[in-house]
Amino acid sequence: MRQKAESGAGFRDFVLGQLAGAPAVECRPMFGGHGLYAAGRFFGILYRGRFYLRTDDVTRPRFIARGMKPFQPDERVTLKAYYEAPADVLEDREQLARWASEAMACAPTGENDGLNRTPAAKSRGSRGGP
């Protein structure tokens, strides 16, 4: 299921409006999209008209059961800690507030961004290594 087809500022403003009841959400530009923070916790990603929420071992199965995919900014990198929010959740402020609250609760704070990157297969050979 695809979320709103629009991207850019319109989609960002829509999501931030839907999260208006959440505690002080800060939106920061990053890697061609936007990262969403609340109380110093990186809990969401806006990228190409899609909204991804931070997951953990408890919340992730709910996303997977609904057919949602992890954040994959390109074919080489998958961030398995962030899954796309279902469109019906995004459209319902009350439901989105619950899902966002859970994402905030499992999001790391401080230096560790908790992105859990999975790089593409490592290249063969070494460059100037021992």
Secondary structure as UniProt FT lines:
FT   HELIX           9..18
FT   TURN            19..21
FT   STRAND          25..30
FT   TURN            31..32
FT   STRAND          33..38
FT   TURN            39..40
FT   STRAND          41..47
FT   TURN            48..49
FT   STRAND          50..54
FT   TURN            57..59
FT   HELIX           60..65
FT   TURN            66..67
FT   STRAND          70..74
FT   TURN            75..76
FT   STRAND          77..84
FT   HELIX           87..91
FT   HELIX           93..106
FT   TURN            110..111
FT   STRAND          117..118
//
